[in-house]
Amino acid sequence: MDRRTPNVERKHRLNREIMAPTVRLNGVDNEPLGIVSIMEALRLSGEADVDLVEIAPTADPPVCRLMDYGKFKYQEQKKAAEAKSKQKVIEVKEVKFRPGTDAGDYNI
């Protein structure tokens, strides 16, 4: 865990956190590399200087991908921020009725 955000759980397991003996591995460019042992997948991630990230933990065997996790997380945050900025905010208009408001003012 990151020491700056101790209570935040990651959505994906990385590198040695993956407990499956074999994984279905996708490469850096998302090309399928087949079913390999976890040790072989960790060796390949070390050679490519990237992280081994578990994408689909419920699959049998789990699907993992070789990627730079920091870059992946940054892109996810950018997508979320862009989606939030494009979100349309509904604004409710208010009309105040006071004792001095005439009956003709009600006709909008």
C-alpha positions in Angstrom: 0.0 0.0 0.0 1.0 3.5 -0.6 2.1 5.2 2.7 0.4 8.5 1.7 -3.0 6.9 1.3 -3.1 4.1 3.9 -6.8 3.4 3.8 -7.3 3.2 0.1 -7.6 -0.2 -1.5 -6.3 -0.8 -5.0 -8.7 -2.4 -7.5 -6.0 -4.6 -9.0 -3.4 -6.9 -7.5 0.1 -6.4 -8.6 3.2 -8.6 -9.0 3.7 -10.8 -6.0 0.2 -10.1 -4.6 -1.2 -12.5 -7.3 -1.7 -15.9 -5.7 -2.7 -18.1 -8.7 -0.1 -20.7 -9.8 -0.8 -20.0 -13.5 -2.2 -17.0 -15.3 -3.4 -16.1 -18.8 -0.9 -13.4 -19.8 -1.3 -10.4 -22.2 1.8 -8.5 -23.2 2.6 -4.8 -23.0 0.8 -4.1 -26.3 -2.1 -6.3 -25.1 -1.0 -9.2 -27.4 -1.9 -12.7 -25.9 1.1 -14.6 -24.6 -0.8 -17.7 -23.5 -1.1 -19.4 -20.2 2.1 -19.3 -18.2 3.2 -19.9 -14.6 3.2 -17.0 -12.2 7.0 -17.2 -11.9 7.4 -17.0 -15.7 5.0 -14.0 -15.8 7.0 -12.2 -13.0 10.2 -12.9 -14.9 8.8 -11.4 -18.1 7.6 -8.3 -16.2 11.0 -7.8 -14.7 12.7 -8.1 -18.1 10.3 -5.6 -19.7 10.6 -3.3 -16.6 6.8 -3.2 -16.1 4.3 -4.4 -13.6 2.3 -7.6 -13.7 -1.4 -6.5 -13.1 -4.3 -8.9 -12.5 -7.1 -7.7 -14.7 -9.7 -10.4 -14.3 -9.3 -12.3 -11.0 -12.5 -14.3 -11.4 -11.5 -16.0 -14.7 -9.9 -19.4 -14.7 -6.9 -18.9 -14.9 -6.9 -15.2 -13.9 -6.1 -12.8 -16.7 -3.0 -10.7 -16.1 -1.3 -8.0 -18.2 2.2 -6.5 -18.4 1.8 -2.8 -18.1 3.2 0.3 -16.3 0.6 0.5 -13.5 1.4 4.2 -12.6 0.7 5.2 -16.2 -2.5 3.1 -16.3 -3.7 4.6 -13.0 -3.0 8.1 -14.4 -5.0 7.4 -17.6 -7.9 6.1 -15.5 -7.9 9.3 -13.4 -7.9 11.4 -16.6 -10.8 9.5 -18.0 -12.8 9.9 -14.8 -12.0 13.6 -14.7 -13.0 14.1 -18.3 -16.3 12.2 -17.8 -17.0 14.3 -14.8 -16.4 17.6 -16.7 -18.7 16.5 -19.5 -21.4 15.6 -17.1 -24.4 17.9 -17.4 -25.4 19.5 -14.1 -29.2 20.0 -13.7 -29.9 23.4 -12.1 -33.2 24.0 -10.5 -34.5 27.5 -11.0 -36.2 29.1 -8.0 -38.9 31.7 -7.9 -39.6 33.4 -4.6 -43.1 34.4 -3.7 -43.3 37.1 -1.0 -46.3 38.9 0.5 -45.7 41.8 -1.9 -46.0 39.6 -5.1 -49.1 40.5 -7.1 -51.4 37.9 -8.7 -50.2 39.1 -12.2 -46.7 38.2 -11.3 -47.7 34.5 -11.0 -48.2 34.3 -14.8 -44.9 33.2 -16.1 
